[in-house]
Amino acid sequence: MITKVILDRVEKDRAILEIHGRAFKVILPSWLLPSGAKEGDVLTLYLKKTRKTKKITKARKKEARSLLDKILRKK
């Protein structure tokens, strides 16, 4: 998925992006911004799900399930 976003502002180590001119905001670490990006710049946001991502997602789900099981056993 590719979409255009506006760099609304940078606060400390966070970048706040505006999507499609809506109040909806995306907050991400400012180090992910392209070099020289400044408030008001239009950026291209590119998201892609890959096979590697699927493996990571599966591992995270397994870890979360394990943690939940531990919590539930303590009660």
VMD Tcl script that builds the backbone (N, CA, C; Angstrom):
set m [mol new atoms 225]
animate dup $m
set s [atomselect $m all]
$s set {name element resname resid chain x y z} {
  {N N MET 1 A 0.837 -1.162 0.000}
  {CA C MET 1 A 0.000 0.000 0.000}
  {C C MET 1 A 0.893 1.238 0.000}
  {N N ILE 2 A 0.588 2.162 -0.871}
  {CA C ILE 2 A 1.329 3.414 -0.941}
  {C C ILE 2 A 0.334 4.550 -0.745}
  {N N THR 3 A 0.671 5.481 0.137}
  {CA C THR 3 A -0.191 6.632 0.370}
  {C C THR 3 A 0.652 7.856 0.674}
  {N N LYS 4 A 0.107 8.998 0.413}
  {CA C LYS 4 A 0.786 10.263 0.720}
  {C C LYS 4 A 0.362 10.734 2.101}
  {N N VAL 5 A 1.312 11.228 2.879}
  {CA C VAL 5 A 1.048 11.752 4.217}
  {C C VAL 5 A 1.741 13.107 4.340}
  {N N ILE 6 A 1.304 13.883 5.305}
  {CA C ILE 6 A 1.937 15.176 5.568}
  {C C ILE 6 A 2.628 15.093 6.918}
  {N N LEU 7 A 3.867 15.546 6.976}
  {CA C LEU 7 A 4.577 15.627 8.244}
  {C C LEU 7 A 4.011 16.830 8.992}
  {N N ASP 8 A 3.136 16.546 9.930}
  {CA C ASP 8 A 2.451 17.605 10.687}
  {C C ASP 8 A 3.420 18.320 11.611}
  {N N ARG 9 A 4.158 17.537 12.393}
  {CA C ARG 9 A 5.120 18.135 13.318}
  {C C ARG 9 A 6.026 17.050 13.899}
  {N N VAL 10 A 7.110 17.493 14.517}
  {CA C VAL 10 A 8.008 16.591 15.230}
  {C C VAL 10 A 8.042 17.055 16.676}
  {N N GLU 11 A 7.745 16.141 17.584}
  {CA C GLU 11 A 7.758 16.420 19.026}
  {C C GLU 11 A 8.766 15.494 19.683}
  {N N LYS 12 A 9.838 16.078 20.179}
  {CA C LYS 12 A 10.928 15.306 20.791}
  {C C LYS 12 A 11.399 14.254 19.795}
  {N N ASP 13 A 11.166 12.975 20.080}
  {CA C ASP 13 A 11.638 11.902 19.195}
  {C C ASP 13 A 10.500 11.255 18.404}
  {N N ARG 14 A 9.346 11.966 18.316}
  {CA C ARG 14 A 8.194 11.420 17.595}
  {C C ARG 14 A 7.809 12.304 16.419}
  {N N ALA 15 A 7.459 11.656 15.321}
  {CA C ALA 15 A 6.946 12.375 14.151}
  {C C ALA 15 A 5.445 12.108 14.068}
  {N N ILE 16 A 4.666 13.167 13.890}
  {CA C ILE 16 A 3.220 13.041 13.779}
  {C C ILE 16 A 2.856 13.301 12.325}
  {N N LEU 17 A 2.209 12.308 11.701}
  {CA C LEU 17 A 1.832 12.381 10.293}
  {C C LEU 17 A 0.327 12.537 10.158}
  {N N GLU 18 A -0.094 13.342 9.209}
  {CA C GLU 18 A -1.518 13.504 8.912}
  {C C GLU 18 A -1.807 12.722 7.637}
  {N N ILE 19 A -2.894 11.954 7.666}
  {CA C ILE 19 A -3.236 11.128 6.512}
  {C C ILE 19 A -4.510 11.644 5.873}
  {N N HIS 20 A -4.443 11.892 4.578}
  {CA C HIS 20 A -5.597 12.325 3.781}
  {C C HIS 20 A -6.308 13.534 4.374}
  {N N GLY 21 A -5.557 14.441 5.001}
  {CA C GLY 21 A -6.129 15.675 5.523}
  {C C GLY 21 A -7.087 15.496 6.685}
  {N N ARG 22 A -7.099 14.323 7.274}
  {CA C ARG 22 A -8.006 14.044 8.385}
  {C C ARG 22 A -7.305 14.272 9.712}
  {N N ALA 23 A -8.096 14.327 10.754}
  {CA C ALA 23 A -7.555 14.492 12.100}
  {C C ALA 23 A -6.816 13.229 12.543}
  {N N PHE 24 A -7.024 12.132 11.831}
  {CA C PHE 24 A -6.352 10.877 12.155}
  {C C PHE 24 A -4.845 11.065 12.045}
  {N N LYS 25 A -4.131 10.661 13.054}
  {CA C LYS 25 A -2.680 10.858 13.072}
  {C C LYS 25 A -1.952 9.526 13.223}
  {N N VAL 26 A -0.766 9.466 12.666}
  {CA C VAL 26 A 0.132 8.329 12.840}
  {C C VAL 26 A 1.358 8.868 13.560}
  {N N ILE 27 A 1.756 8.206 14.623}
  {CA C ILE 27 A 2.933 8.625 15.379}
  {C C ILE 27 A 4.020 7.571 15.184}
  {N N LEU 28 A 5.203 8.001 14.786}
  {CA C LEU 28 A 6.301 7.073 14.607}
  {C C LEU 28 A 7.597 7.722 15.071}
  {N N PRO 29 A 8.614 6.922 15.311}
  {CA C PRO 29 A 9.893 7.489 15.744}
  {C C PRO 29 A 10.431 8.432 14.669}
  {N N SER 30 A 10.936 9.571 15.098}
  {CA C SER 30 A 11.414 10.570 14.138}
  {C C SER 30 A 12.621 10.082 13.347}
  {N N TRP 31 A 13.364 9.104 13.865}
  {CA C TRP 31 A 14.526 8.620 13.130}
  {C C TRP 31 A 14.125 7.890 11.848}
  {N N LEU 32 A 12.831 7.544 11.694}
  {CA C LEU 32 A 12.373 6.905 10.465}
  {C C LEU 32 A 12.121 7.914 9.336}
  {N N LEU 33 A 12.134 9.197 9.664}
  {CA C LEU 33 A 11.904 10.220 8.646}
  {C C LEU 33 A 13.091 10.314 7.690}
  {N N PRO 34 A 12.820 10.678 6.429}
  {CA C PRO 34 A 13.926 10.902 5.500}
  {C C PRO 34 A 14.760 12.097 5.959}
  {N N SER 35 A 16.018 12.060 5.664}
  {CA C SER 35 A 16.918 13.153 6.034}
  {C C SER 35 A 16.419 14.473 5.460}
  {N N GLY 36 A 16.369 15.500 6.288}
  {CA C GLY 36 A 15.962 16.825 5.848}
  {C C GLY 36 A 14.462 17.057 5.836}
  {N N ALA 37 A 13.661 16.062 6.223}
  {CA C ALA 37 A 12.200 16.237 6.251}
  {C C ALA 37 A 11.836 17.286 7.291}
  {N N LYS 38 A 10.867 18.146 6.918}
  {CA C LYS 38 A 10.445 19.198 7.846}
  {C C LYS 38 A 8.923 19.306 7.837}
  {N N GLU 39 A 8.392 20.019 8.831}
  {CA C GLU 39 A 6.948 20.180 8.964}
  {C C GLU 39 A 6.342 20.693 7.665}
  {N N GLY 40 A 5.231 20.090 7.279}
  {CA C GLY 40 A 4.528 20.476 6.064}
  {C C GLY 40 A 4.933 19.684 4.836}
  {N N ASP 41 A 6.035 18.945 4.919}
  {CA C ASP 41 A 6.472 18.138 3.774}
  {C C ASP 41 A 5.478 17.015 3.499}
  {N N VAL 42 A 5.264 16.729 2.218}
  {CA C VAL 42 A 4.446 15.587 1.812}
  {C C VAL 42 A 5.394 14.409 1.627}
  {N N LEU 43 A 5.081 13.313 2.287}
  {CA C LEU 43 A 5.911 12.114 2.239}
  {C C LEU 43 A 5.112 10.958 1.661}
  {N N THR 44 A 5.792 9.990 1.088}
  {CA C THR 44 A 5.152 8.775 0.604}
  {C C THR 44 A 5.358 7.690 1.648}
  {N N LEU 45 A 4.262 7.119 2.103}
  {CA C LEU 45 A 4.303 6.033 3.080}
  {C C LEU 45 A 4.051 4.734 2.331}
  {N N TYR 46 A 4.963 3.793 2.458}
  {CA C TYR 46 A 4.890 2.529 1.735}
  {C C TYR 46 A 4.886 1.389 2.742}
  {N N LEU 47 A 3.817 0.606 2.748}
  {CA C LEU 47 A 3.702 -0.541 3.649}
  {C C LEU 47 A 3.562 -1.809 2.833}
  {N N LYS 48 A 4.297 -2.832 3.211}
  {CA C LYS 48 A 4.259 -4.080 2.460}
  {C C LYS 48 A 4.369 -5.254 3.418}
  {N N LYS 49 A 3.532 -6.235 3.214}
  {CA C LYS 49 A 3.597 -7.461 3.994}
  {C C LYS 49 A 4.363 -8.492 3.173}
  {N N THR 50 A 5.380 -9.077 3.786}
  {CA C THR 50 A 6.211 -10.048 3.081}
  {C C THR 50 A 6.163 -11.394 3.790}
  {N N ARG 51 A 6.762 -12.383 3.183}
  {CA C ARG 51 A 6.811 -13.711 3.826}
  {C C ARG 51 A 7.510 -13.627 5.181}
  {N N LYS 52 A 8.595 -12.860 5.237}
  {CA C LYS 52 A 9.331 -12.707 6.491}
  {C C LYS 52 A 8.430 -12.085 7.549}
  {N N THR 53 A 7.615 -11.132 7.144}
  {CA C THR 53 A 6.688 -10.486 8.065}
  {C C THR 53 A 5.718 -11.510 8.639}
  {N N LYS 54 A 5.254 -12.424 7.809}
  {CA C LYS 54 A 4.326 -13.458 8.270}
  {C C LYS 54 A 4.967 -14.323 9.351}
  {N N LYS 55 A 6.240 -14.652 9.178}
  {CA C LYS 55 A 6.957 -15.458 10.179}
  {C C LYS 55 A 7.084 -14.694 11.495}
  {N N ILE 56 A 7.410 -13.420 11.399}
  {CA C ILE 56 A 7.546 -12.590 12.600}
  {C C ILE 56 A 6.204 -12.473 13.303}
  {N N THR 57 A 5.132 -12.252 12.537}
  {CA C THR 57 A 3.784 -12.156 13.109}
  {C C THR 57 A 3.424 -13.440 13.834}
  {N N LYS 58 A 3.698 -14.573 13.233}
  {CA C LYS 58 A 3.392 -15.868 13.843}
  {C C LYS 58 A 4.156 -16.036 15.157}
  {N N ALA 59 A 5.432 -15.659 15.170}
  {CA C ALA 59 A 6.251 -15.774 16.378}
  {C C ALA 59 A 5.732 -14.850 17.478}
  {N N ARG 60 A 5.312 -13.638 17.110}
  {CA C ARG 60 A 4.783 -12.687 18.104}
  {C C ARG 60 A 3.476 -13.179 18.688}
  {N N LYS 61 A 2.619 -13.767 17.864}
  {CA C LYS 61 A 1.361 -14.325 18.358}
  {C C LYS 61 A 1.632 -15.462 19.335}
  {N N LYS 62 A 2.601 -16.311 19.002}
  {CA C LYS 62 A 2.957 -17.433 19.872}
  {C C LYS 62 A 3.473 -16.915 21.209}
  {N N GLU 63 A 4.314 -15.894 21.179}
  {CA C GLU 63 A 4.852 -15.308 22.401}
  {C C GLU 63 A 3.738 -14.675 23.242}
  {N N ALA 64 A 2.828 -13.963 22.596}
  {CA C ALA 64 A 1.718 -13.330 23.317}
  {C C ALA 64 A 0.823 -14.385 23.961}
  {N N ARG 65 A 0.556 -15.458 23.233}
  {CA C ARG 65 A -0.275 -16.536 23.783}
  {C C ARG 65 A 0.399 -17.177 24.993}
  {N N SER 66 A 1.719 -17.352 24.906}
  {CA C SER 66 A 2.474 -17.931 26.015}
  {C C SER 66 A 2.403 -17.032 27.253}
  {N N LEU 67 A 2.566 -15.730 27.064}
  {CA C LEU 67 A 2.483 -14.787 28.183}
  {C C LEU 67 A 1.084 -14.779 28.801}
  {N N LEU 68 A 0.063 -14.813 27.966}
  {CA C LEU 68 A -1.305 -14.846 28.467}
  {C C LEU 68 A -1.553 -16.118 29.268}
  {N N ASP 69 A -1.059 -17.245 28.768}
  {CA C ASP 69 A -1.212 -18.513 29.507}
  {C C ASP 69 A -0.553 -18.423 30.877}
  {N N LYS 70 A 0.631 -17.809 30.967}
  {CA C LYS 70 A 1.323 -17.651 32.247}
  {C C LYS 70 A 0.478 -16.809 33.210}
  {N N ILE 71 A -0.075 -15.722 32.694}
  {CA C ILE 71 A -0.893 -14.841 33.532}
  {C C ILE 71 A -2.113 -15.577 34.042}
  {N N LEU 72 A -2.772 -16.298 33.176}
  {CA C LEU 72 A -3.999 -17.011 33.564}
  {C C LEU 72 A -3.720 -18.142 34.542}
  {N N ARG 73 A -2.564 -18.785 34.462}
  {CA C ARG 73 A -2.218 -19.864 35.397}
  {C C ARG 73 A -1.976 -19.338 36.793}
  {N N LYS 74 A -1.541 -18.078 36.922}
  {CA C LYS 74 A -1.240 -17.504 38.243}
  {C C LYS 74 A -2.486 -17.223 39.048}
  {N N LYS 75 A -3.649 -17.130 38.409}
  {CA C LYS 75 A -4.890 -16.788 39.115}
  {C C LYS 75 A -5.503 -17.989 39.765}
}
mol reanalyze $m
mol bondsrecalc $m
mol representation Tube
mol addrep $m
